[in-house]
Amino acid sequence: MLKILVVLGSDEGMYAWVVANYALGSLGGDPLQTTGIIELGGASAQVTFVSSEPMPSEYSRAIKFRNITYNLYSHSFLHFGQNVAYDSLREALTLGEFNLAKSFREGSPIDPCTPTGYSYVAESLKLSPGLLDEKNRYSSTLQSKGNFSECRSAALMLLQKGKENCSHRRCYIGSTFMPKLQGKFLATENFFHTSKFFGLAQKAFLSDLMMAGQQFCGEDWSRLQTRYHSLHEEELLHYCFSSAYIVALLHDSFGIALDEERIAVANQVEDIPLDWALGAFILQTTSNLDLEHPYWITTVISDDSPTLFSLIAIFAILMFTAWSISKWRKPQLKTIYDLEKGRYIVTRIGRYR
């Protein structure tokens, strides 16, 4: 039987934090020794970590694993995922919203996040319907002029847009509250894919990514196409922006030093994928097995029969033990409605390598 859940972006970050710390062996231990998660998806970015700072309730999540309570900051920065941010930046450049050092050349807006030699017309961009008329005030063609520093500056402007409306003691992106980063972090999803593209190690410094991005952005588009002929054009086109965006996000916005050692990129820990759906499974299953809190289980099962309850509890113990030891358990399916993507996802849990 399939169970349908509605999962918020901040909950995705929380579940990703659970699976990461479960895989690292820190879940169930000292909260200050856990590892935070920074996810860079396509439509949003999630940040989740243990924080000792007081925070507004909408940003706070409390997880109890065994006898340890973890007070988490967890938030999904909608529209700041890599793909949406890329489209938003090109839209802003087309409309002349950013005051860059070299915003226009020969009457046309310059795109510093696209390698020189690439040609496209503004009509092909995914502009918002309400901005189509305003767009016509500008030339119909963006001029590609790859420049990492200029692209990074534009990305930072995008990330800081609306910061003047911040009503909290600290805002790193726009007007959204976020406490100071504490502890170690794993950067996942597009952080991992971008790092892998440039051939960087898991614990490479941001300065390494910056140098790789500077070289890539400064290359001629035709040479890049020849060198990376196996990649689709649209995918290849993103890497100048993604390298600059990551530096603008992690260093310029979050304040992570260019030579910081406490952050690593990964999409899995050993053979365990950092999949938020797996984290949800771990958290729910281990909560069901926590015999010190039977009231939590009864609220989930909602059954008055102690015999049925015992059978379910024993079955859950056997299933979780088999999964933990062998990882070859028969796959389970869970249907989840992803608010960010606006569709149902059938998640397969189990048989990971």
Secondary structure as GFF3:
##gff-version 3
##sequence-region A 1 353
A	DSSP	beta_strand	4	7	.	.	.	ID=ss1
A	DSSP	alpha_helix	9	24	.	.	.	ID=ss2
A	DSSP	three_ten_helix	31	33	.	.	.	ID=ss3
A	DSSP	beta_strand	35	40	.	.	.	ID=ss4
A	DSSP	beta_strand	44	50	.	.	.	ID=ss5
A	DSSP	three_ten_helix	57	59	.	.	.	ID=ss6
A	DSSP	beta_strand	60	65	.	.	.	ID=ss7
A	DSSP	beta_strand	68	78	.	.	.	ID=ss8
A	DSSP	alpha_helix	82	94	.	.	.	ID=ss9
A	DSSP	beta_strand	104	105	.	.	.	ID=ss10
A	DSSP	beta_strand	108	111	.	.	.	ID=ss11
A	DSSP	beta_strand	119	121	.	.	.	ID=ss12
A	DSSP	three_ten_helix	122	124	.	.	.	ID=ss13
A	DSSP	three_ten_helix	129	131	.	.	.	ID=ss14
A	DSSP	alpha_helix	132	135	.	.	.	ID=ss15
A	DSSP	beta_strand	141	144	.	.	.	ID=ss16
A	DSSP	alpha_helix	148	160	.	.	.	ID=ss17
A	DSSP	three_ten_helix	163	165	.	.	.	ID=ss18
A	DSSP	beta_strand	171	173	.	.	.	ID=ss19
A	DSSP	beta_strand	176	177	.	.	.	ID=ss20
A	DSSP	beta_strand	184	189	.	.	.	ID=ss21
A	DSSP	alpha_helix	190	197	.	.	.	ID=ss22
A	DSSP	alpha_helix	206	217	.	.	.	ID=ss23
A	DSSP	alpha_helix	221	227	.	.	.	ID=ss24
A	DSSP	alpha_helix	233	247	.	.	.	ID=ss25
A	DSSP	pi_helix	248	253	.	.	.	ID=ss26
A	DSSP	beta_strand	263	265	.	.	.	ID=ss27
A	DSSP	beta_strand	268	269	.	.	.	ID=ss28
A	DSSP	beta_strand	272	273	.	.	.	ID=ss29
A	DSSP	alpha_helix	276	289	.	.	.	ID=ss30
A	DSSP	alpha_helix	294	301	.	.	.	ID=ss31
A	DSSP	alpha_helix	306	326	.	.	.	ID=ss32
A	DSSP	beta_strand	332	338	.	.	.	ID=ss33
A	DSSP	beta_strand	343	349	.	.	.	ID=ss34
###
